[in-house]
Amino acid sequence: MELKELTQNFINIFGQLEEFGLEKITNSNCEKFLNLISGDLETDYLQKIWQFYMADREDKKQDFTPESLCQLVSELTKSKDEEWVYDMCSGSGALTIQKWVSNKNLKFVCEELDEKIIPFLIFNLKIRNIEGYVINGNVLTGEHKAVYKLVKGEKFSNIEPCMFFEYPGFDTGISNPPFNLKGEYKKEVELKNMNYVFVLKMLEKVNGKVAFILPNSVTCSEDEKSARKYLLENKKIRAVIAMPGKMFEKTQIPTTMLYFENADTISFIDCRIQNFIVEKREQKGELHTKNRVYIKELNTFSKENIEEILTAIFEKKKIIGFSKTVTAKEIVDDEWKTGIHVGCIEEEKKTRSYEDILNDLRRVMEQKNQNKLTINEVWAKELGFVEVFENANKGDEETEGLNDTIKNTLKLDINLPKQDYIRLTKSKELKWENKDKKELSSTITLALQTWKTMLHFLNKEENRYLVELRDKLLPDLMNGEIDVSGINIQRKIGDKM
């Protein structure tokens, strides 16, 4: 079944996704959904549906953990005696589902702050008959708004409100928390960025293996150096895995997976040049293009890629440019950059500063926005401007991710503008405006020159037909066959010549 059809069938059962609530999570609806996906519970169809339906909405703030990253987390944290798993900042449960696929006897505690996504999380657990708890709470403050207990049923989990809750002893911890949140933390170390605070709070609760997906900045930022030093000194960090770009749909921030376990050595894995595969994902359009389906390309790991990573870590393989295992003493200045340790050979190049590059990028984007075309949807399709509109929308998505990186990673006060050079409208309108009040854009200048050339050509064509008209009229006028008294035809024609 195609994703567009699957999404529509889901809406037919549960209604619009924005209105999905706990009251919709009945055994009857679970049965209908199970039939819809042909009983395949090892695939996270709910995530696929949500991505397809909501991915281009301006108000969409959550991103989803890619399936292949979930699989890597699951395999990395696997152990013989696993019983309880803690999924911190669990979202809709993507990491939990992949852990469940590897061991269907596991019990889970899933904690998530966003109450709007809690029904999707509970649904994902209930339909798989998973035992455990769902907490609508704030990991950083410890506040719990609500706790739901899931008890195994005959086919689907039974959901009960839980008034008194205590965390069990966890064997495994998994998390893809929100990146680069600001705050204050003054316990083991002092931090103003919450990336490692999530890690430290997880390690308080988990006695076994832990895996986190975090931004690359956690490996080398000066602000988080004290956390890296603390974790090294306490022999908590086991592996640092640099991920390829373009794995996440929404964020362009490069990511790293940190694997924690009591260990005397640290493995560094650089997957940025690995032979990963490209996944093509369908996605619904928005606004004027809501009936269209777009294709997005994202990088993803194959099973072979995941196996290579696991082998490199657990067998401590040294592969130049890919993997190396070192002791804490070999790590200089508490930096965890994978490229330094795996031996990436790079020629030193002179590069411009981020400020110079970004200022030039902003200048070009502002030039593009000097003009704005407002055009009727039908005319846009006829003239081939729909693709221009779609590219502008995609550009906005990329710009949002870049601005996030500029602000939170590069710490620069530079903001790139939105793509504001085309708008589709249902009214019969075509307007091309020069938005810059101080300067006439070069595009308008060129367009005016083209228009002037076209006018010159049309004037010549007009004169040609006027000459033809004159040559036909004059003999008839001379013969008196046409009465045009009071009209000076020669003067009229001569004015155009």
C-alpha positions as CSV (number, residue, x, y, z in Angstrom):
1,M,0.0,0.0,0.0
2,E,1.4,3.4,-1.0
3,L,2.0,5.9,1.9
4,K,-0.5,8.4,0.7
5,E,-3.2,5.7,0.7
6,L,-2.1,4.4,4.1
7,T,-2.3,7.9,5.6
8,Q,-5.8,8.4,4.2
9,N,-7.0,5.0,5.5
10,F,-5.6,5.9,9.0
11,I,-7.5,9.2,8.9
12,N,-10.7,7.3,8.0
13,I,-10.3,5.2,11.2
14,F,-9.0,7.8,13.7
15,G,-9.8,11.2,12.2
16,Q,-7.3,14.0,11.6
17,L,-3.9,13.5,13.2
18,E,-4.1,16.8,15.0
19,E,-7.2,15.5,16.8
20,F,-5.8,12.1,17.8
21,G,-6.4,11.5,21.5
22,L,-6.5,8.8,24.2
23,E,-10.2,8.2,23.5
24,K,-9.4,7.0,20.0
25,I,-7.1,4.2,21.4
26,T,-9.6,1.4,21.7
27,N,-9.1,-2.3,21.1
28,S,-11.5,-2.0,18.1
29,N,-9.4,0.7,16.5
30,C,-6.2,-1.1,17.2
31,E,-7.7,-4.1,15.4
32,K,-8.6,-2.0,12.4
33,F,-5.1,-0.5,12.3
34,L,-3.5,-4.0,12.6
35,N,-5.5,-5.1,9.5
36,L,-4.5,-1.9,7.7
37,I,-0.8,-2.7,8.1
38,S,-1.3,-6.5,7.5
39,G,-0.1,-7.3,11.0
40,D,3.4,-5.9,10.5
41,L,4.3,-4.5,13.9
42,E,8.0,-4.5,13.4
43,T,7.7,-1.4,11.1
44,D,6.9,2.0,12.7
45,Y,4.0,2.9,10.3
46,L,2.7,5.6,12.7
47,Q,6.0,7.5,12.3
48,K,5.8,7.1,8.5
49,I,2.2,8.4,8.5
50,W,3.0,11.4,10.7
51,Q,6.0,12.3,8.6
52,F,4.1,12.1,5.4
53,Y,1.1,14.1,6.7
54,M,2.9,16.7,8.8
55,A,6.4,17.0,7.5
56,D,6.1,20.3,5.6
57,R,3.8,22.1,8.1
58,E,5.3,25.4,9.4
59,D,4.2,24.5,13.0
60,K,6.0,21.2,13.0
61,K,8.7,21.3,15.6
62,Q,9.5,17.7,16.5
63,D,11.9,15.7,14.4
64,F,11.8,11.9,14.2
65,T,14.6,9.5,14.8
66,P,15.5,7.7,11.6
67,E,14.8,4.0,11.6
68,S,18.3,2.9,10.8
69,L,19.6,5.0,13.8
70,C,17.0,3.3,16.0
71,Q,18.3,0.0,14.8
72,L,21.9,0.9,15.6
73,V,20.9,2.1,19.1
74,S,19.0,-1.2,19.6
75,E,21.9,-3.4,18.5
76,L,24.5,-1.3,20.4
77,T,22.7,-1.6,23.7
78,K,21.7,-5.2,23.4
79,S,22.6,-7.5,26.4
80,K,21.7,-11.0,27.6
81,D,20.0,-9.9,30.9
82,E,18.0,-7.0,29.7
83,E,14.6,-6.5,31.4
84,W,13.8,-2.8,31.8
85,V,14.6,-0.1,29.2
86,Y,14.4,3.6,29.9
87,D,13.5,5.7,26.7
88,M,14.2,9.3,27.7
89,C,12.5,12.0,25.6
90,S,10.8,9.2,23.7
91,G,8.7,11.1,21.2
92,S,6.3,8.7,19.5
93,G,8.5,5.7,20.6
94,A,10.7,5.0,17.5
95,L,13.7,3.9,19.7
96,T,11.4,1.7,21.9
97,I,9.9,-0.1,18.9
98,Q,13.3,-1.1,17.5
99,K,14.4,-2.4,21.0
100,W,11.1,-4.3,21.2
101,V,11.8,-5.8,17.7
102,S,15.1,-7.2,19.0
103,N,13.5,-8.6,22.2
104,K,9.7,-8.8,22.6
105,N,10.0,-9.6,26.3
106,L,11.5,-6.2,27.3
107,K,9.6,-3.8,29.6
108,F,9.8,-0.1,28.9
109,V,9.5,3.3,30.7
110,C,9.0,6.0,28.1
111,E,9.2,9.6,29.3
112,E,8.1,12.5,27.0
113,L,7.3,16.2,27.8
114,D,5.0,17.0,24.8
115,E,1.5,16.0,25.9
116,K,0.3,16.2,22.3
117,I,2.4,13.3,21.3
118,I,1.6,11.1,24.3
119,P,-1.4,9.5,22.6
120,F,0.7,8.4,19.7
121,L,3.3,7.0,22.1
122,I,0.7,5.0,24.1
123,F,-0.9,3.8,20.8
124,N,2.5,2.5,19.6
125,L,3.0,0.5,22.8
126,K,-0.6,-0.7,23.2
127,I,-0.8,-2.1,19.7
128,R,2.4,-4.2,20.3
129,N,1.1,-5.4,23.7
130,I,4.1,-3.9,25.4
131,E,4.4,-3.8,29.2
132,G,5.6,-0.8,31.0
133,Y,4.9,2.9,31.8
134,V,4.4,6.1,29.8
135,I,5.3,9.3,31.7
136,N,4.2,12.7,30.5
137,G,6.9,14.6,32.3
138,N,9.9,16.9,32.3
139,V,13.1,14.9,32.6
140,L,15.2,17.9,33.6
141,T,12.9,19.0,36.5
142,G,11.5,15.7,37.5
143,E,7.9,16.9,37.2
144,H,5.3,14.4,36.2
145,K,2.0,15.6,34.7
146,A,0.6,12.1,34.2
147,V,1.8,8.5,34.4
148,Y,0.1,5.6,32.5
149,K,0.7,1.9,33.2
150,L,0.5,-0.6,30.4
151,V,-0.3,-4.2,31.3
152,K,0.0,-7.0,28.8
153,G,-3.4,-8.1,27.6
154,E,-4.6,-11.0,25.4
155,K,-3.6,-9.1,22.2
156,F,-3.2,-5.4,23.1
157,S,-1.9,-3.7,26.3
158,N,-4.4,-2.5,28.8
159,I,-4.0,1.2,29.8
160,E,-4.4,2.3,33.4
161,P,-3.7,5.7,35.1
162,C,-0.9,5.3,37.7
163,M,-1.1,7.4,40.8
164,F,2.0,6.2,42.5
165,F,5.1,5.6,40.4
166,E,8.7,4.7,41.2
167,Y,11.4,4.1,38.5
168,P,12.5,0.5,38.3
169,G,16.1,-0.5,38.1
170,F,17.1,-0.1,34.4
171,D,19.4,-2.3,32.4
172,T,19.4,-0.1,29.3
173,G,19.0,3.5,28.5
174,I,18.2,5.0,25.0
175,S,17.5,8.6,24.0
176,N,17.3,11.2,21.2
177,P,16.7,14.3,23.3
178,P,16.1,17.9,22.0
179,F,19.4,19.5,21.0
180,N,21.2,22.4,22.7
181,L,18.5,23.5,25.2
182,K,19.7,26.3,27.5
183,G,19.6,26.1,31.3
184,E,21.6,25.9,34.5
185,Y,23.0,22.7,36.0
186,K,25.4,22.6,39.0
187,K,25.9,19.1,40.3
188,E,28.7,16.8,39.1
189,V,29.8,19.6,36.7
190,E,28.5,23.1,35.8
191,L,26.6,23.3,32.5
192,K,24.5,25.9,30.7
193,N,23.7,23.5,27.8
194,M,21.4,20.6,28.6
195,N,22.9,18.0,26.1
196,Y,25.0,16.3,28.8
197,V,22.5,17.0,31.6
198,F,20.2,14.5,29.8
199,V,23.2,12.1,29.8
200,L,24.0,12.5,33.5
201,K,20.4,12.1,34.5
202,M,20.1,8.9,32.4
203,L,23.3,7.5,34.0
204,E,21.8,8.1,37.5
205,K,19.0,5.7,36.6
206,V,20.7,3.1,34.4
207,N,23.1,0.4,35.5
208,G,23.9,-1.0,32.1
209,K,24.4,0.2,28.5
210,V,23.2,3.6,27.3
211,A,23.1,5.2,23.9
212,F,22.4,8.9,23.0
213,I,21.9,10.7,19.7
214,L,23.3,14.2,20.2
215,P,24.7,17.1,18.1
216,N,28.3,16.9,16.9
217,S,29.1,19.9,19.1
218,V,29.1,17.7,22.2
219,T,32.4,16.2,21.1
220,C,34.4,19.4,21.1
221,S,32.6,22.5,22.4
222,E,34.4,24.4,25.1
223,D,31.2,24.9,27.2
224,E,30.8,21.1,27.5
225,K,34.4,20.2,28.1
226,S,33.9,19.7,31.9
227,A,31.2,17.1,31.2
228,R,33.5,15.2,28.8
229,K,36.3,15.3,31.4
230,Y,34.0,14.0,34.1
231,L,32.7,11.1,32.0
232,L,36.3,10.2,30.9
233,E,37.6,10.2,34.5
234,N,34.7,8.0,35.6
235,K,35.2,5.6,32.7
236,K,31.7,6.0,31.5
237,I,32.2,6.6,27.8
238,R,32.6,3.5,25.5
239,A,32.2,4.8,22.0
240,V,31.8,8.0,19.9
241,I,30.2,7.6,16.5
242,A,30.0,10.5,14.0
243,M,27.0,10.2,11.7
244,P,26.6,11.2,8.1
245,G,24.7,14.4,7.3
246,K,21.1,14.5,6.0
247,M,19.9,11.6,8.2
248,F,17.2,13.7,9.9
249,E,14.4,15.2,7.9
250,K,14.0,18.5,9.8
251,T,17.4,19.4,11.3
252,Q,20.6,19.9,9.3
253,I,22.7,19.8,12.5
254,P,25.4,17.0,12.2
255,T,24.8,14.3,14.8
256,T,26.9,12.0,16.9
257,M,26.0,8.8,18.8
258,L,27.5,8.4,22.2
259,Y,27.6,4.9,23.7
260,F,28.1,4.7,27.5
261,E,29.2,1.7,29.5
262,N,31.9,1.1,32.1
263,A,35.1,0.8,30.1
264,D,38.8,1.4,30.1
265,T,38.9,2.2,26.4
266,I,37.0,4.4,24.0
267,S,36.2,3.5,20.3
268,F,36.0,6.3,17.8
269,I,33.9,5.6,14.6
270,D,33.6,8.0,11.7
271,C,30.7,7.1,9.5
272,R,30.7,10.3,7.5
273,I,32.5,8.7,4.5
274,Q,30.9,5.3,4.9
275,N,29.0,3.8,1.9
276,F,25.6,4.6,3.4
277,I,22.5,4.3,1.2
278,V,20.0,7.0,0.1
279,E,16.4,6.5,1.1
280,K,13.6,8.2,-0.9
281,R,10.7,9.3,1.2
282,E,7.2,10.4,0.1
283,Q,5.8,13.6,1.6
284,K,2.6,15.4,1.3
285,G,2.6,19.0,0.1
286,E,1.0,22.0,1.8
287,L,-1.2,25.0,1.1
288,H,-1.5,25.4,-2.7
289,T,0.2,22.1,-3.4
290,K,-1.6,20.0,-0.8
291,N,-2.6,17.4,-3.3
292,R,0.9,16.8,-4.5
293,V,3.4,14.3,-3.2
294,Y,7.1,15.1,-3.0
295,I,10.1,12.9,-2.8
296,K,12.8,13.6,-0.2
297,E,16.2,12.0,-0.2
298,L,17.8,11.1,3.2
299,N,20.9,9.1,4.1
300,T,20.4,5.9,6.0
301,F,22.4,2.9,7.2
302,S,22.1,-0.6,5.7
303,K,22.3,-3.7,7.8
304,E,25.9,-4.1,6.6
305,N,26.8,-0.6,7.7
306,I,25.4,-1.3,11.2
307,E,27.3,-4.6,11.4
308,E,30.6,-2.8,10.4
309,I,30.1,-0.3,13.2
310,L,29.3,-2.9,15.8
311,T,32.3,-5.0,14.8
312,A,34.6,-2.0,14.9
313,I,33.6,-1.2,18.4
314,F,33.4,-4.6,20.0
315,E,36.4,-6.0,18.3
316,K,38.3,-2.8,18.7
317,K,39.3,-2.7,15.1
318,K,41.7,-0.1,13.7
319,I,40.7,1.0,10.2
320,I,42.3,4.2,8.9
321,G,39.7,6.8,8.3
322,F,36.9,4.7,9.9
323,S,37.7,3.4,13.4
324,K,40.2,3.3,16.3
325,T,40.1,2.4,20.0
326,V,42.2,4.4,22.4
327,T,42.7,4.8,26.2
328,A,41.6,7.9,28.1
329,K,45.3,9.0,28.4
330,E,45.5,9.3,24.6
331,I,42.7,11.8,24.4
332,V,44.2,15.3,24.2
333,D,42.4,18.2,25.8
334,D,39.2,16.2,26.4
335,E,38.2,16.5,22.7
336,W,36.2,13.6,21.2
337,K,36.5,14.5,17.5
338,T,36.4,11.3,15.6
339,G,38.5,12.6,12.7
340,I,41.5,13.2,14.9
341,H,41.5,9.7,16.3
342,V,40.7,7.5,13.3
343,G,43.4,9.2,11.2
344,C,41.5,11.1,8.5
345,I,44.1,12.6,6.3
346,E,43.0,16.0,5.2
347,E,45.0,18.7,3.4
348,E,45.1,21.9,5.3
349,K,43.2,24.5,3.4
350,K,42.9,28.2,3.9
351,T,39.3,29.0,4.4
352,R,37.3,32.1,5.0
353,S,35.6,32.8,8.3
354,Y,32.1,31.6,9.0
355,E,31.0,35.3,9.2
356,D,32.4,36.1,5.7
357,I,30.7,33.0,4.1
358,L,27.4,33.6,5.8
359,N,27.3,37.3,5.1
360,D,27.9,36.5,1.4
361,L,25.2,33.8,1.6
362,R,22.8,36.3,3.2
363,R,23.6,38.9,0.6
364,V,22.7,36.5,-2.3
365,M,19.5,35.4,-0.6
366,E,18.5,39.1,-0.1
367,Q,19.2,39.8,-3.8
368,K,16.9,36.9,-4.7
369,N,14.2,38.4,-2.5
370,Q,14.5,41.9,-4.1
371,N,11.7,40.8,-6.5
372,K,8.5,39.0,-5.7
373,L,6.2,37.3,-8.2
374,T,2.5,36.8,-7.2
375,I,0.8,34.6,-9.7
376,N,-2.4,32.6,-10.2
377,E,-2.0,28.9,-9.5
378,V,-3.3,27.8,-12.9
379,W,-1.0,30.3,-14.7
380,A,1.9,29.2,-12.6
381,K,1.3,25.6,-13.7
382,E,1.0,26.6,-17.4
383,L,4.2,28.8,-17.2
384,G,6.2,26.3,-15.3
385,F,6.5,28.3,-12.0
386,V,5.1,25.6,-9.7
387,E,8.6,24.0,-9.4
388,V,10.0,27.5,-8.5
389,F,7.4,27.7,-5.7
390,E,8.2,24.2,-4.5
391,N,11.9,25.0,-4.5
392,A,11.3,28.1,-2.4
393,N,9.4,26.0,0.2
394,K,12.2,23.5,0.4
395,G,14.7,26.4,0.7
396,D,12.8,27.7,3.7
397,E,13.1,24.3,5.4
398,E,16.9,24.3,4.8
399,T,17.2,27.9,5.9
400,E,15.5,27.1,9.2
401,G,18.0,24.3,9.9
402,L,20.9,26.6,8.9
403,N,19.7,29.4,11.2
404,D,19.5,26.8,14.0
405,T,23.1,25.7,13.4
406,I,24.3,29.4,13.1
407,K,22.7,30.3,16.4
408,N,23.2,27.2,18.6
409,T,26.3,25.7,17.1
410,L,28.3,28.5,15.6
411,K,27.0,31.1,18.2
412,L,26.8,33.8,15.6
413,D,24.4,36.7,15.4
414,I,23.5,36.2,11.7
415,N,20.0,35.3,10.5
416,L,19.4,34.1,6.9
417,P,16.1,35.4,5.3
418,K,13.2,33.3,4.3
419,Q,12.6,32.6,0.6
420,D,10.2,35.4,-0.2
421,Y,10.3,35.8,-4.0
422,I,7.1,33.9,-5.2
423,R,3.6,33.5,-4.0
424,L,0.8,31.4,-5.5
425,T,-2.8,32.7,-5.4
426,K,-6.2,31.6,-6.4
427,S,-7.2,35.0,-7.7
428,K,-6.6,35.9,-11.3
429,E,-3.5,37.9,-10.5
430,L,0.0,38.3,-11.8
431,K,2.2,40.9,-10.2
432,W,5.9,41.3,-10.2
433,E,7.2,43.8,-7.7
434,N,10.5,45.4,-6.9
435,K,10.6,45.1,-3.0
436,D,13.8,47.0,-2.4
437,K,12.9,50.7,-1.8
438,K,16.4,51.9,-2.2
439,E,17.7,50.0,-5.3
440,L,16.3,48.7,-8.5
441,S,17.2,45.0,-8.8
442,S,19.3,43.8,-11.6
443,T,16.6,41.2,-12.4
444,I,14.1,44.0,-13.0
445,T,16.6,45.9,-15.0
446,L,17.3,42.9,-17.3
447,A,13.5,42.2,-17.5
448,L,12.9,45.8,-18.5
449,Q,15.6,45.6,-21.2
450,T,14.0,42.4,-22.5
451,W,10.6,44.1,-22.5
452,K,12.1,47.1,-24.3
453,T,13.5,44.8,-27.0
454,M,10.2,43.0,-27.3
455,L,8.4,46.4,-27.7
456,H,10.9,47.3,-30.5
457,F,10.2,44.1,-32.2
458,L,6.4,44.5,-31.9
459,N,6.6,48.1,-33.1
460,K,8.4,46.9,-36.2
461,E,5.8,44.2,-36.8
462,E,3.1,46.8,-36.3
463,N,4.7,49.1,-38.9
464,R,5.0,46.2,-41.3
465,Y,1.2,45.6,-41.1
466,L,0.5,49.3,-41.3
467,V,2.5,49.5,-44.5
468,E,0.6,46.6,-45.9
469,L,-2.6,48.3,-44.9
470,R,-1.5,51.6,-46.5
471,D,-0.5,49.9,-49.8
472,K,-3.9,48.3,-50.0
473,L,-5.9,51.4,-49.0
474,L,-4.3,54.0,-51.2
475,P,-5.4,52.5,-54.6
476,D,-9.0,52.1,-53.3
477,L,-8.9,55.7,-52.1
478,M,-7.6,57.0,-55.4
479,N,-10.4,55.1,-57.3
480,G,-13.0,56.5,-54.9
481,E,-14.1,53.0,-53.9
482,I,-13.9,53.9,-50.2
483,D,-15.3,57.0,-48.7
484,V,-13.0,58.1,-45.8
485,S,-13.7,61.8,-45.8
486,G,-12.4,63.5,-42.7
487,I,-9.8,60.9,-41.9
488,N,-6.2,61.4,-42.9
489,I,-5.0,57.8,-43.4
490,Q,-1.6,58.9,-44.6
491,R,-1.0,61.0,-41.5
492,K,-2.0,58.1,-39.2
493,I,0.2,55.7,-41.0
494,G,3.1,58.1,-41.2
495,D,3.0,58.7,-37.5
496,K,4.0,55.1,-37.0
497,M,6.7,54.9,-39.6
